[in-house]
């Protein structure tokens, strides 16, 4: 019950990694607010005292409204986990249209910035908080035909390192999880050849599970994760080399 008395916000919390994290933190005592574009209220209804808020994480006003609704309901936010995201188009840079490329950047990187900014004042004022951003090994290595996704995840890693340093002298911690290929509904957006390429890079020869992600996030979001600021935790079945 590491999160007894705490409030956790999970973006993209209606399914996939975010859904598993919401279930895990709730099972350890957290009151959970799910921020998602679709399915937030239904997912929150499965949690004790859960709150579901429809939010577009790439829209500044939408994020602020979600933060206001969460503070109005619970009075505080102790944990933020940013799991919202899309894969984007799988195609080379040559001939890639800009609008869908930019959309991936706005949702992933812009969304992390907006959501973190929306909760920081409250966390700093109470001198406690945990921000866990979800990046990807693609942000370290760069996957071919996935330039927008790779660039967005690399940006999240850099942003979290910067934020971790800014907050190091406070009781708030910001750290990043970089998973390899995880078996989630997001995989359905990828062509089979892209999935097989990623699988071939994993020495363990299997996909990760959302439960394994949730277990790692639960540590990163807890008070036990205290001497890490701007750190990147890999979860890649042996793929990550730095």
N, C-alpha and C positions, 0 to 999 in steps of 0.2 A: 504493500500500500504506500509506495513512494510518493504518490500524488494526492494523498488525502488532503482535502481542503484547498486544492489548487484548481485553476481553470486553464484548460488547454484549448488553443485554436488550431485546427487542422485544415489547411487549404487543400482542395481536392480530396476531401475526406469521405466522399460518398462511396468510393470503391478503390481497388488497387492498393498501392502502398499506403496511401492516406487513410483508406478504410480500415486496413489492418492496424495502423497506428492508433486510430481513434478507438477501436475495440480494446487494444492493449492498454492504453492509458486509462480508459474508463474502468477496466478491470482492476487497475491499481489505485482506484479512488478518485481520479480526476473527473471534474465536470467538464464536458467536452462541447465546444462549439465547432460545428462543421461549416466551413465556408466553401461553397462549390457553385459552379454555374448551373448544374442540374442535379437533382436528387438529394440535396442537402437535408431537407425536412424529413424525407423518408428514412435516410440513414440515421439521423439524429433521434428519430422515434424509437430506434432499437437500443438506445443507450439510456441509462438512468439519468434523468434530468438533463438530457441532451438538448442542444439548441442548433437548429439548422437555418442557415442564412444563404439566400441566393446572392451570389456575388461574382462579378467579373473582375478577376484579380489584375487585369491590365487596365482597368478604369479607376482613376483616382477617386472620384466621388463614390463609386460603388464600394470600394475598399473602406473608405472612411465611414460610410453608412453601416457597413458590417461591424466595424470596430465599435461604433456608437451603440449598436444594438446589443453587442456582447457585453460591453460595460454596463449598459442599462439593466441587463438581465442578471449578471453575476457580480458586478462591481469591481472586477479585477481581471487581469490576464497574466498568467505566470509562465505559460509555455506557448510558443508559436512553432509549428512545423509546417514548412511550405512544400507541399507535395503536388500542387496543381501543375498541370502541364499537358502539352500535346507533342506528338512526334514531328509533325510537319511533313512536307513533301520529301520523298526519297528520290533524289535526282542530283546530277552533278551541278556545280556552280555555273558552268557554261549553259546559258539559256534559261537559268532559273529565274522566274519572275520575282520581283522585289516584294510585292505585297504579302504573299504567304510566307516569305523568308522573314520579313519584319514582324509578322504576327507571332511567330514562334519566339522571337527575341522579346517582344512586348509581354507575352504571357509568362514566360519563364523568368527572365531577368528583371523586366519591369515589375512583374508581379511580386517577386521577392523583395525588391526595394520598397514598393508601396506598402506591402503588408508589414514588413519590419518597421518602417517608419511610423505606421499607425499604432503600433503597440509599444514603441520604445519609451515614450514619455512616461507612461504608467509603470513600466518595468523599472526604469531608472529612479522614479520617485519612490517606489517601494524597496529599492536597492536589491531586487532579486528578479531574475527572469532567465529563461532558456530559449534561445532561438536556434532551431535546427533546420538548415536548408537542405533540400534534396537536389544534388547535382547528378553526376554520372561519370563513369570512367571515360565516356566519350568526350567529356570536358577536359580530360587530361591528354588523351591520345588523338582525338579527332577521328570520327568514323567517315569513310568515304561515302559520298552521296547523302550526307546528313550534316551539311555545313551549318545550317541554322541551329539545329539541335546541339551540335558540338560547341558552337560558338556561345550559345546561350548558357550551356552548362559550365563552360570555362569561365564565363562572366560571373556566374553564381559563386564559383570557387573564389575568384578574385574579390568579389564583393564581400563574401563572408570573412575572408582574411582581413580585409580592411576594417570591417565592422568589429571583428574580434579584438583588434588592437585598440579601436576607439573605446571599447567597453571594458578593457582589461582591468582598469582601476576601480570598477564598480562591481556590484554583485550580479551583474547580468553577463551571460556567456552566449557567444554565437559560434557555432561549429557546423560543419558540413558533412553530409554523408554522400559518398560517391559509389553507388551500386554499379555492378555489371548488369548483365541482362537478367531481369526479374520476370517471372511468369505472372504477368498482369494483363488485363484487357487492352492496355496500350500496345501490346505486341500485335494485336489484331490489325493495327494500323500500318504495320510494316510488311513489305513484300517477303515471301518465304526465303528468298536468297539473302536478304539482309539479316534475317534471324539466324540463318545457318552460318553466315559470316561471323556474327558475334559469338555464336555458340562455339565455333571452331577456335576462338581465341581464349576460351576458358579452360585452364588445365584440369579442373575438376570434372569437366565434361557434362555439366548440367546447368540448368537455370537456377537462379536463386529463388527463394520464396518470399512472399510478402510477410510471412510470420518472422523470417530471419531479419528482414528489414525492421520490422516493428520492435524486435528484441533489442537491436542496436540503437534505434531511436529512443527507446525507453531509457536506456542508460544515458544517452547524450542529453535527454530532456530532464534528467533528474538532478538532484543536488549532489549526487556522487560525482558527476562530471564537473569538477570545480577548477582543475588546474589546466584546462584546455581553453584557449582563446584563438579563434580563427583556424582551428585544426580541421583536417580532412580525414575522415575515417573511411577506408575502403571496405567494400563488401562485394568482392568480384570473383570468388572461387579461384583465386590465385592469378587472375589476369593482370591486375595492377602491378607495375614494377617500380613506381615511385609515388 
